[in-house]
């Protein structure tokens, strides 16, 4: 059984990542936080036995991602909108021989590997899985190779509080019943970041994010 975690990643360039957070801390600082989020997430995943594919934004060359993240399995994202890019990521992963995959974004510095592994595990019984985010979107979605369909990725109002609800309706129309994982927060705003940092386990679980915030406090 070949399982994989797919992660969408961008280069931490000021003004191109975490722009909502940038409105409060500045785009340069927001890019530093984004880099820390990715590094914390990957450090945790690297310690697990989860095979990981990095789907990168091809606006910047793969060599720049290698400089930042080291030697990893890098695959360019392709598609005109988020739904197409996610669908194509699953298609590309399944073409490589994986039969169960979950996909996440890169603004989840505290996401546990147990949650990721749970998503992969339930795909043995369920055709799909999804993890609702507290802002109305979702932080994880997964499929078996044989149950992948474009329906949950089509005609969704991305970046709105209705994404999870609309996606669940799409699953219903496709006659697929996904396993719903526990709710989790991604980090889009300063409020989200402060909430993360208030967790007593943050310094241990997200050391790069914690240090970046401490450095930020010194210059504000």
N, C-alpha and C positions, 0 to 999 in steps of 0.2 A: 504494500500500500504506500504510494508516494504522495506525501503531503508537503505543502509549502506555504510559507507566509509571504505575502506580497506587500511591499511597502512603497507608497508613493512619496517621492522626495524631490525637493527643489534645492538648488544651491542657495546658501544663506546670503543673498544679495539685498542690500538695503533698498526698500521700496518695492521689492518683488515677493517678499514673504511677510506674513503676519502684519498686514497693513492696518488691521483693526487695533492690534496691540500697539502698533507704531503711532497711532493717533495720540496715545497717552505717554509713551516713553520715547518716541522718536523712531524713525525707520532704521537708523543704524543700530540702536540698542535692540530693537525688535528682531533684527537679523541675528544678533548675538544670542538672544534667547532661543530663536528657532534652531540655531546650530546646536545649542545645549540640549534642546528637546530631543533632537535626532540622536545625538551622541549618547544620551541617557537611555533611550529606548533600545538602540542597537547594542549597547554594552550589556543590557539585561538579556536580550535575545541571544547574543553570542554565547552566554553562559548556559543556555538551554540546548536542547537537541533539535531545535526547530530549524529546518532548512529555509533559507530566506532569499528572496529575489528582490532586488532594488529596481523599481521602475522609476526612472529619472525623467525630469523635464528636459527634452532635447533642445531647448533654447540655448543651453550651455553644453559644451562637449563632454563626453564621458570622461575624458582625461582629467577634467576639473573635479569631478566627483571622486575619482581615484585618489587625487591629491588630498582631498578632504577625508574620505572614508576608508581609504586603503583598498586593497585588492578584493573586490566583491563581485558577485554576479550582477551585472548591470544590464538592464533592458530598457530601451527608450519607450516612453509613453507615446501612444498614437491615438489620434481622434480629435474632433473639433470641439467637443465639450466634455465635461467631467464624466457623464454617463458613458459616452463612447470610449473614453480612455480607460475606465474601469472594466467595461465589457471586453475590450481588446486585451487588457492585461490578463484576464482569466483565459481568454482564447490562446494567447501566447504561452502562458504557463502550461495549459493542458496539452498544447502541441509539443512541449518539451517532455511529456510523459507523466506529469503529475496528474493524480485523479481526484484530489481533494485540496482545495486552496481557500484561504481566507485573505482578505485584503484590508489594510488599514492605511490611515494617513500618518503623517509624521509629527503631529502636534499632540502626542500622547506620551509624554515623558514618564508617566507613572503607571502606564498600562502593564498589568502583570502578565507574565508568561503563562500563568495558570489559566487566565481568561482566553488567551490565544489558543492554548492547547485544548481547552474545553470546546472552543469553536470548531477546531479541526476534528475532535473526537466525535462530536454529535453528528458530523456529516456522514458517519457510518450508518445512522438511522434516519436522518432527516435530509431532504433534498437540498436544503439551504439553511443558513443561519444569519442572524443579524444582531448587532448590538446597538440599542438606541442611545443617543447622546442626550444630555440634559437640555440642549438648546433646540431640540426638535429634529435634529438630523440623526445620523448614525455614525458610529466610530469604527465599525467592523461589518463586513459582509462576506459570506462564504458560499461556495457551491461545490457539489460533486460535478465531475466532468460531464456526466451524462444528463444532468439536470440544468445545466447553464442555459439561460434564455436572456434575450435582450429586453424582455418586457419590463423588469424592475428598473432598468436604466433609461427607459424611454419616456419622454414627456413628463419629466420630474422638474419641479421648480427648485433648482439647486440653490444652495445658500439662503434658504428660507426656513422658518420653523415648521414647515409642512412636509419636509423631505421624508421623515420616517413614516408618517401617516400615509403619504402618497405611495411610498414603496410597499408598505404592507397591503395596500389596496391592489397594487400591481401583482404582488405575489398571489393574492386571492384570485385575480382574474386569470392568472396563469395556472391556477389549480395546484399551487405549491404552498405547503405549510412550513414556514421556516421555524427553526428553533430560535427563541428570543433570549439572548444573553442578558445579564444584569446591566442596568443603565450605568453609563460612565461619562465623565466630562472630558472634552478636549480643551485645549487652551487657545482661545481666540482673542480674549480681552484681558485687560489689566485685572479686572475682577476675577476672572478665571485663574490667572496666575497667582494672585494673592491667596485665593482659596486653596490652590495646590500647595503653596508654601506654608500655609497654616497647619497642614497635616504634620503630625509629629514624626512621621516616617520619611518626610521629604528629603532631609539631608542625607539619609542613608540610601534611599531608593533613587533619588534624582540629584546626585552630587554636582553634576555640571550645571544644572539649572539653579541649584541652591547657591553655588559659588558665583554664577553670573549675576544673580540678584544681589548678593552681598557686594560685589564690585560696583553694581549700579547704584546702590545706596551711598557708596563712598563719593560718588560724583554728583549727587543730587542734593 
